[in-house]
């Protein structure tokens, strides 16, 4: 998916980062203010503002990925071009209850000093998180699961741009899902119960394992 906030990549996202290191969770006040501004300018009939359940959020994310919505609470614009080949896989994850928040394909551009590990970052119920953990055993993929109370500041590099580390996974904070809140008590309760799951392929440039394996695990 593209990258979310100022950060890394999400269901859609900004083009690759240059110079400024970004995280799958970036709590830069300016970034937070910019994203909240997106929500305030959204039409009041927006699916994001009308959402009352987890299913409503995953359905809206699918609409965003497939081009029926041009913004999300954590993305300024439609999915990045590099995400085009991942849309079907990301939509499948959302249909299975895994809300994709950020992602990127594996990539190797040795001449330019650009390298990417395939990854996807999202949120889901405890049951789905444990399903992913068990279903991805022996696949060679790395799965990071975090409970709603967990606060993690790990730094695992998944993007090198112009020879410099640029995008990271392993960071998560309890308020990361606040971007999706719209004041509905039922939705707030659902968000409060969700686990964070980050999955990445440790092999730089490989892009033919993670997407199929994650969807297989979710369907199993």
JOFEN-V522706 format. One record per residue. N is the residue number from 0. RES is the residue in one letter. SS is DSSP state (hx for helix, st for strand, lp for the rest). NEAR is the number of other C-alpha atoms within 8 Angstrom. Layout:
N_RES_SS_NEAR, N_RES_SS_NEAR
This chain:
0_X_lp_19, 1_X_st_17, 2_X_lp_19, 3_X_lp_17, 4_X_lp_13, 5_X_lp_10, 6_X_lp_12, 7_X_lp_18, 8_X_lp_16, 9_X_st_18, 10_X_lp_19, 11_X_lp_18, 12_X_lp_18, 13_X_lp_13, 14_X_lp_6, 15_X_lp_5, 16_X_lp_12, 17_X_lp_8, 18_X_lp_7, 19_X_lp_6, 20_X_lp_9, 21_X_st_13, 22_X_st_12, 23_X_lp_17, 24_X_lp_12, 25_X_lp_10, 26_X_lp_6, 27_X_lp_7, 28_X_hx_6, 29_X_hx_6, 30_X_hx_11, 31_X_hx_10, 32_X_hx_8, 33_X_hx_8, 34_X_hx_14, 35_X_hx_10, 36_X_hx_8, 37_X_hx_11, 38_X_hx_8, 39_X_hx_6, 40_X_hx_6, 41_X_lp_7, 42_X_lp_5, 43_X_lp_6, 44_X_lp_6, 45_X_lp_8, 46_X_hx_9, 47_X_hx_12, 48_X_hx_8, 49_X_hx_9, 50_X_lp_11, 51_X_lp_8, 52_X_lp_9, 53_X_hx_11, 54_X_hx_7, 55_X_hx_11, 56_X_hx_13, 57_X_hx_13, 58_X_hx_10, 59_X_hx_11, 60_X_hx_14, 61_X_hx_12, 62_X_hx_10, 63_X_hx_16, 64_X_hx_15, 65_X_lp_9, 66_X_lp_8, 67_X_lp_7, 68_X_lp_11, 69_X_lp_8, 70_X_lp_11, 71_X_st_11, 72_X_lp_11, 73_X_lp_11, 74_X_st_14, 75_X_lp_11, 76_X_lp_10, 77_X_lp_13, 78_X_lp_15, 79_X_lp_12, 80_X_hx_6, 81_X_hx_8, 82_X_hx_14, 83_X_hx_8, 84_X_hx_6, 85_X_hx_10, 86_X_hx_12, 87_X_hx_7, 88_X_hx_10, 89_X_hx_14, 90_X_hx_12, 91_X_hx_9, 92_X_hx_14, 93_X_hx_14, 94_X_hx_10, 95_X_lp_8, 96_X_lp_12, 97_X_lp_13, 98_X_st_12, 99_X_st_16, 100_X_st_15, 101_X_st_18, 102_X_st_16, 103_X_st_16, 104_X_lp_13, 105_X_lp_13, 106_X_st_13, 107_X_st_9, 108_X_st_8, 109_X_hx_7, 110_X_hx_5, 111_X_hx_7, 112_X_lp_10, 113_X_st_14, 114_X_st_14, 115_X_st_14, 116_X_lp_18, 117_X_lp_17, 118_X_st_14, 119_X_st_14, 120_X_st_14, 121_X_st_12, 122_X_st_12, 123_X_st_13, 124_X_lp_11, 125_X_hx_10, 126_X_hx_6, 127_X_hx_11, 128_X_hx_13, 129_X_hx_8, 130_X_hx_10, 131_X_hx_12, 132_X_hx_10, 133_X_hx_7, 134_X_hx_10, 135_X_lp_13, 136_X_lp_8, 137_X_lp_5, 138_X_lp_6, 139_X_lp_8, 140_X_st_12, 141_X_st_8, 142_X_st_11, 143_X_st_8, 144_X_st_10, 145_X_st_10, 146_X_lp_9, 147_X_lp_10, 148_X_lp_6, 149_X_lp_9, 150_X_lp_8, 151_X_st_8, 152_X_st_7, 153_X_st_7, 154_X_st_8, 155_X_st_7, 156_X_st_10, 157_X_st_14, 158_X_st_12, 159_X_st_14, 160_X_st_14, 161_X_lp_8, 162_X_lp_8, 163_X_st_7, 164_X_st_10, 165_X_st_15, 166_X_st_15, 167_X_st_14, 168_X_st_12, 169_X_st_12, 170_X_st_13, 171_X_st_13, 172_X_lp_9, 173_X_lp_9, 174_X_lp_5, 175_X_hx_8, 176_X_hx_8, 177_X_hx_6, 178_X_hx_9, 179_X_hx_9, 180_X_lp_10, 181_X_lp_9, 182_X_lp_6, 183_X_lp_8, 184_X_hx_6, 185_X_hx_8, 186_X_hx_14, 187_X_hx_10, 188_X_hx_8, 189_X_hx_10, 190_X_hx_10, 191_X_hx_7, 192_X_lp_9, 193_X_lp_12, 194_X_st_13, 195_X_st_14, 196_X_st_13, 197_X_st_13, 198_X_st_11, 199_X_st_13, 200_X_st_14, 201_X_lp_8, 202_X_lp_6, 203_X_lp_12, 204_X_lp_12, 205_X_lp_11, 206_X_lp_11, 207_X_lp_6, 208_X_lp_8, 209_X_hx_12, 210_X_hx_11, 211_X_hx_9, 212_X_hx_10, 213_X_hx_11, 214_X_hx_11, 215_X_hx_9, 216_X_hx_11, 217_X_hx_12, 218_X_hx_6, 219_X_lp_5
